[in-house]
Structures are given as structure tokens and as C-alpha cells.
């Protein structure tokens, strides 16, 4: 989290949401008109007392009636202005926040996988939900009040000044120490609320662990241990909340004291001024009303400050995400399209390491011919998945270049890259939609007939027919109504209809039930036909079926060639791998 | 929303508040007393200000002189009131805040206790996200009205106090109050009722936006590799716009309410000015009374809002409480017995005519009978959906079968005490679960008698010792939330070591080594056979199956055949097809 201060955060936030300034002049104008209604009443009281009640010929009811009528009209006008102002403000701010949500959402997708993995995915979701909600909720409740309070503070000060600059000076002097005290507490308050948020995060994490791990906790009989951890997390949050509350109340009690000081100062100074003939009873009374208008904003701030702190913190977290530049950027208009036709691959002395981590790939230098099938094999952690990510430009190498048919990947427009190069990830992620909609994810224009044809072409027509509602079968959250293998089938069809020239397959490690496995292998054969294919292989059959096998070990390419030749290289890494594969199918 | 349901929400909301008050009576009394005193001080303050103007200022201005003594008294009284107000603010806000936080903490503990007590079958029926928000945001929503509640109570006291003093001052001016206060309440009530459906709609759209974002980020890899970022943004944008519309509609209503709420008391002040002038003429009141009452209406407006805050939070509170209560009253606990196992050595697991079905679903297991003899390894083989994982769950008593019995060394599982069951059995599931803890914490789980030597021995047996030795702080290395710093295979081996550390007498592996390299898997299974435990293995890989002493072949929830791998290969064509499917294709 960045160390942006409260005001710096608001400034940065405003600059990132220029929509917030839309029609600001009009909104402020309406707000000022609304304020006019608030100060109208004290002025009416002053006029009523000085010229009506204490009038030269005794109480003058008709004069008072006139004053009241005029003030009522002003009040009505100010109420209408208040409505218009609130409406404008809500429309503008919610539109701006909606824009902020959408922009942050897109930005998170644009960040490379590297960032998406290093951050927790759930916390990314809260960037576009909870954090924006916090700003929005604050605007809905306290924000407008705080804004109007600020206006009220300014307008009432101005009117007070007109009535008596001396008494205004007394009021401001009375509040001067409070401002100092509040500023002093501001830092401690911010720290206290930061602790609350951190502990709240810890508490959520602990609860999540106890829920996700419920089976494990039960079967090991360690509910007591988990319960204690939960209690600690819950209680630490409570203590932090109470501490923040204490600081907050202490800080703002200074405002109350100042109110007392101001009121008594005004009475004393006003009376002395009146004796000198510089003050009437009506003006002094009006002044006491105005002081109340001046004090109210402080009271409101007391009630709303917690929300404001949360909103600013939410804003800060959003800015933190938006401030991360996508390190794998789309060259867009400055980029080029990939050359037509089948694609060849060249790794030009490529190395990769995660920031601050060990080297994952070291000096990989190889060429893959177009339209051939390659299997990349190696133990867990050897760097083969990284190889796939560099090939599809989910990440950029630390050193060296990756070229497709001679064009460096970094120069290729994403629109061209993503339509020609497709990766089927390990878990074959499906969206909570129908089978058809999941396939159309790759190619929205396909008709149902074309989809069915695709399934048939891959030998999956009978499988599709066996689904409860065929193409319209809902697959459930993350595709959970299908088995792991079936999810991979759908993901494969999705890649097939995308019709890429380079297909990158990250094979699933987990075992699939054998019947589905057979279908999968068959479909795979058909999908890869005629395309440059790079499979990150975990299975012997995939390696055997490849035109060439590339063996990766500890981040280096150690062997390369057809399966039959590599197996024959005695004591080689591949020969050992093959031996273990054989062992498990014996 | 019809008025019946909205009254209902009010009633149920007040009942939730009543429960809260009964739970924390002391804090409530402190804050309500503080708040009531605060309200009365506001009333008193108006009269004191009026009195000061009438008794000190007016004469002083008329006589052009004032005594220092009376000015000092004014300062003392006003500052004294300020001091008292600060004290009451402390009592109200700290009392209310502490009450809210304590209630939240109490119910969070209660809810999470239920989570720990309820069986896995219940957990399966509830999404993780829902359970998470039950313990966090639902508990929070339930007690959200607590914070402004004492303020609202104080406000009612203040209004009663104000009405009494108004009548004591002048009955005509009191009528202004009699008209004004009900109008304020009516406005608040009307507002809350109109607001509630809009809030609910906004909440619904919030959930929708969250769901889309969650799914889209979950599938980020697919979105990225298919170049669908723009389309996803469009899909997300539709819901964002709907949410915006819902929130703007909330704002519009606020736009009507807020300015009206501001203006009503001002109308009261003006009415006092007009009527007061008339009453002054007739000599019924003096300037002092007039100013006091006018001032009173000016300061009353703000606290009255507290009542609106409470009413406004009630629908959310009721909805939150219903979800919290559903967890607290959930049934289906698996009660434990008090029995223990006869001492020592590998245990025999026996399934006798076990049947199981999910509520209203088709049977998952039918008449399943088999035995894992003490110290032997039995492999459970069957296609997806044949009931293998349910067998594993029954063996661990994560669920109780609907019919038949499962027993360990001839003791029925429901007769066993919780520690006896947990001590004798261990399950390693397909998806490994790793705690946000150190390696040692994850393996030992603070179970008695598991020292570092035992931890290392278990890690060795699970073939995890080599990679743990390579970690920066070895056993003290924190593995991160859900073990994110480890690979899938490493997580599986770590959870296997956890199971072994307890030296279980029966070990159940539910496809627990699927992400481990085949060579390593073979080594693990070989070692486990020597570990002095009975072993039930759900497996796919033929090499794993072949290591078993006996194979139970499961098809559609029934045991089709039991025997050695070789026997079943010979006698069962279905079994043969199942386990040789890989080679057929791979040749």
C-alpha cells in the first residue's frame, strides 16, 4: 500500500476521475443558493426582533409577517435548489464511480499474469466492488453532508462577518485550538483505522481458512486450535475498533469545548460591544444562531469521519492498482500484425526470472518450425510452464526475444496475436454459462449449427448429444457440473473454433477418468492437425505423438529431438522420465 | 413493498435490537443515559441562551452597563454545559461503539463455532463466499443500527423534554412543536419506507457486479489468451451501469428528503417568530421565552435524524440477522460417541451393506460391503461418479451412511469419541488444503506428541523432505495463504506428511498424489506399505493400483467385484477397459 496522505489521495483520485468535475460550477451554484436558505432564518430573526418586536411603535405584527413570508419563499427556493443539487451530485459522482469501476476492471485484466498472481485474486475483486462501494456509500451518507457543511461553514462565516467582524474574530479564535487538536489527532486516527482494516483482513482470512478447510479441521480433530485462532482474530479486531473509536471521540470533543468557548465569548464580547452602541439585541441573537450554524458542521464531521476514512482508504487501494503500469503492454497502433500463414517460433537467447526470484529459464535459444508438433517435457518446476507463458506473451522475457515468423512478439498488436496464438490452460476454465456460450467466447459469431459441426469434427458429437440439454446445458460455476476431463473437452473445442495458427496446450496434471481421456486424446489429435503446436506435456502419449520433444531441466533445454531418438540416449533425463512413465502403466 | 411487510421489517428489526440490548444491557444503559442527558442539555442550552439574552444582554444594552460578575457567570454556565456535553458524548459514543463491537465479536465467534461444529455435508451445500459474508458483513449489518440507536433514544427523551418545557413556556408556541415533531417523524418514516426497496435493488446489483468480476478474474488466463479483455469489460460495464442507475435512484430520494429535513425546523422557527410577536403583544411571554423557543427549533433538527438512521438501517439489519440466525440454528451435527478403540497397530476397516444418497438425489452408494484388513492396502477403482469419494468420506465419518454400518476394528464409527476417531484415521483429499502457517504448523497442527523428529520423519515418508530442506527457513518457513508459494505436487506431499505425522491406524488417500510426478508417487506408495497402517487408496494410475493387496471395483455406487488386480483384469471386462484406457490410446 502506498503512503499517500489523505489529501494527496483525494487529489490523485480526482485527477483520475475527471467526470467528477462535470458541471461542477452549476452544482456549486445550487449549493450556495441552498445555503442562502439556512442563513435566511437567523437574518429573519434579527430583522424580526430589531424592527418588528423592538420596533419604534411597539411590536409590529405586520412587519414580522412580511419578514416571515419572504423567508418562507427563500426557504422554498432553497429546498428546491437542494434537491437539484443533490440529484446532480449523485448523478455525476455515481457515473464517475461507475467509470472508475470499469477502468479498474480493464486495468486489472491488462496487468500481466505476473501481477495477477502475486496479488490475491479475491482482493482484486474487491478493488472493483467493495472499495468503490465504500466511496459510493460514503458519498450517499456523509459525503454530501460534509460538503454542505463546508459550504455552511463558509457562508455562515461570511454572514457573521457582515454582522460583526469583532464577534467573528472571537468565534474563529475559539475554534483555532480545536483545529490544532484535530490535526494532532488526525495522524493517530489514520493509523488506528489502518489497524482496524488490517485486522479485519486477517479476520476474514482466518474465517475463510476455517471454512475452506472445514473437512481437514474435522478429520484431524483440530477444531479447538482453529477456534482459538478465530477468537484471537475476532477479538483483536474488536480491540482495534474500540481504540480507533476512543481516539476519534477524544479528538472531536475538542470541537464541543470550542463551541462552548465561542458561545460564551460571543455573549461577553457582544454585550460589551452593545454597551458601546455597536450591537443590537437582534443582531446579537442572530449571531448566536449563526454560531450554531458554524458549530453544526463540526458535529456532522464527528459522526461521518469514520466513513470518510474508509472511503479514502478504499480510494487509495484502487489508486495503488491503477498506478501499476501493465508491464506487458499492447503496442496497439504502433504494433504490426503477424505475417499470414503458418507460424514458426524462435526463442533468441531467452532468460526469465521473477523479480527478486531465482532464474526460471536460462538462455533458451531454439527454433520451432511451422506446422509441427512439439512436446515440452520436464519435472515440476523445470520451467516448462514459463516457456508457454513467454510464447503466448503472458509475460515478457527478462533477456532475449521471442519471435513468431520473424516478428518480435513485443511488436505484435494484441488483436493480431490473440487471434492467431491460442493457449489452452491447465484447468480449462469455463464461465458460468451454457456450453454454447463458452465456445462462443472464442468466436461470438458462430451459429448453433457451426458449433455442433465443430463438436462432430472433433469426434465429440456423441458426448454433446449425451448432455442433458446439448449445447444449452449450463456448465455451472467454473464449469463444476462437468467433470475435470469434460471441462477440458469444452476448452479444447473453444480453442478449435478460434482457429489459431499456433496452439499452446498446457496439459492438466491431474488424472482424468479413462473414458474421457480417450475422447480427449482423440480430439487433441484433430485440433492440432496442420497447426504449429506446443504442448506442455505431462503424459507419455503426448510426447510420443509429437514430432519433436524438447526436454527442459532446471530452466535449460537439455535435449531435443524425436521421442525415438531421445529415448535411446542412455542415462539422459528423458530416458529416466520415460522409464518412470512406463513404470506406471505397466 | 407493501406496508404490511415494511411494518414487519420494523417489528423484526426492533426485536433484533431488543436482543442486542438484552445481550449488552450495561453498555446500552451507559450510552442511552449519556445520550438522554445530551438531549436534555440541548433543550436546557436553548433556555439558557434565551435567558442570557433576556436577563443579561437586554438590560445591559438598555442600561449601557454590565457587571463583571454576571458576565463571569454567563461564561461559567456556558462552559459548564459544554463540559457536561462532552461527558455525555463520551458516554454515548463509546457506549454505543463498544456495544456494537462487542456484539459483532460475540456473534462472529458464535457463527464460526457453528462452522467448526457442522458436518462437511452442510458445508458442501453452502458456498464459501456466503459463509464468509455470514461471519463478516451479515454480522456487521445486523448490528449496524446499534451505533445510532442510543442517539435515537436520547433524541426521543430530548423531544419529550422539549415538549414539556414548551408547554411550561407558552401553550401557543408549544403547538408549533406539537405540529412539527410528528411531521419530522412522518417524513423520516415515509423516507425509510420508500428507500428500502431502492437499497435492496442496489444491493442486488452490487452482488451481481461482484459475481461478474470474480468470475472474470478467475478466468483471467482464458480472457487474456483469447484476447477478450474488451468484451469482458463490456459485459462488466452493463452491470456497472445498472448499479449506477440503482444508486442514482437512491440519491434522488435523498435529494427530496435531505433539504426537506433541513427546512422543516426552519419553518418552525419562523412560526415561533410570528406567533411569538403576537404573544409578546398580548404580554403572555417576554423576549427571553421567544428567543429560547426559536433557538430550540434551530438545534433540534440534527439529532432527529438519528431516528432516521436507525430506521434506515433496519431492513439491512433484519436481512443480516436472518442469515446469521440460519447458521446458528442449522442442524445436522454428527454427534460423537464416547467409545475408544482397542489399543495399537493397524486397524481393520469394514463396510457392511452401506447405502447413501444426497437429499432427494439418486442413490450414490448401494449395499457397499468390503473390508480393508489390518495392515493391508486396498485400492478403490471406478469411473468418475461411481461413488469412490463418498466411500472415502464414510470411512472417515465425514458423513454417516443412510443404511448399513462402517466400523473400525469392529467398533461402529458413531460410537467412537471425536479424539479416538481423529487419532486413528487420516484422510488425504485430492485437493490439498494448506493452512496459512509454517511448514511445522501444517504438519503437526499442534497435536500432542508430534515433535520435530516426527515431522521430519513424516516429510521423509511423503517424499517432501528434500524440497522442505531447500526452503529458506525449513520447518519455520511460512507457506502463505492456501500454500500459494508451493506447487500442487508439493502441497499434496505436505498434506500427506500431515496425515502420516499422526501415525494413523487407517489412512485414506482420495486420489491424493495426482499432481505428484509419477516416479515420486510410486516411491510414496511403496513407502506407505511399510508404514504400519491400513491403507485405502482411490487411484487412477495403473502403477498405483497394482501395488494394492486387493482391489474393490466400484460401478455406479455398487461393488461389482473384489479381488487382486490380476484376478479382476481376468474376470472383469469393464475393469479391464477402465484401467487400460490410457495405454490403448498411448501406444
Interface residues (C-beta under 8 A of the other chain):
Chain A: X34 X37 X38 X40 X41 X44 X45 X48 X49 X52 X53 X58 X59 X60 X61 X64 X65 X67 X68 X71 X72 X75 X76 X78 X79 X80 X81 X82 X83 X84 X85 X86 X87 X89 X90 X91 X94 X95 X97 X98 X101 X102 X105 X106 X108 X109 X110 X113 X116 X120 X121 X122 X124 X125 X128 X129 X130 X133 X136 X140 X144 X200 X203 X204 X205 X207 X208 X209 X210 X211 X212 X213 X214 X215 X216 X217 X218 X219 X220 X221 X222 X223 X225 X226 X227 X230 X231 X234 X235 X237 X238 X241 X242 X245 X246 X248 X249 X253 X256 X257 X259 X260 X261 X263 X264 X267 X268 X270 X271 X272 X274 X275 X277 X279 X280 X281 X284 X285 X288 X289 X292 X296 X299 X300 X379 X380 X381 X392 X394 X414 X415 X417 X418 X419 X421 X422 X423 X425 X429 X430 X431 X432 X441 X442 X444 X477 X478 X483 X485 X491 X494 X498 X509 X510 X511 X512 X513 X514 X515 X516 X517 X518 X521 X522 X539 X540 X541 X544 X580 X581 X583 X584 X585 X586
Chain B: X49 X52 X53 X56 X57 X58 X60 X61 X64 X65 X66 X71 X74 X75 X78 X79 X81 X82 X83 X85 X86 X89 X90 X93 X94 X97 X98 X101 X102 X104 X105 X108 X109 X112 X113 X115 X116 X117 X118 X119 X120 X123 X128 X131 X132 X135 X136 X206 X209 X210 X213 X214 X215 X216 X217 X218 X219 X220 X221 X222 X223 X224 X225 X226 X227 X228 X229 X230 X231 X232 X233 X236 X237 X240 X241 X243 X244 X247 X248 X250 X251 X252 X254 X255 X256 X258 X259 X260 X262 X263 X266 X267 X269 X270 X271 X273 X274 X276 X277 X278 X280 X281 X287 X290 X291 X294 X295 X298 X299 X302 X383 X384 X385 X396 X398 X418 X419 X421 X422 X423 X425 X426 X427 X429 X430 X433 X435 X436 X445 X446 X447 X481 X482 X487 X488 X489 X490 X495 X498 X502 X511 X514 X515 X517 X518 X519 X521 X522 X540 X541 X542 X543 X544 X546 X577 X578 X579 X580 X581 X582 X583 X584 X585 X586
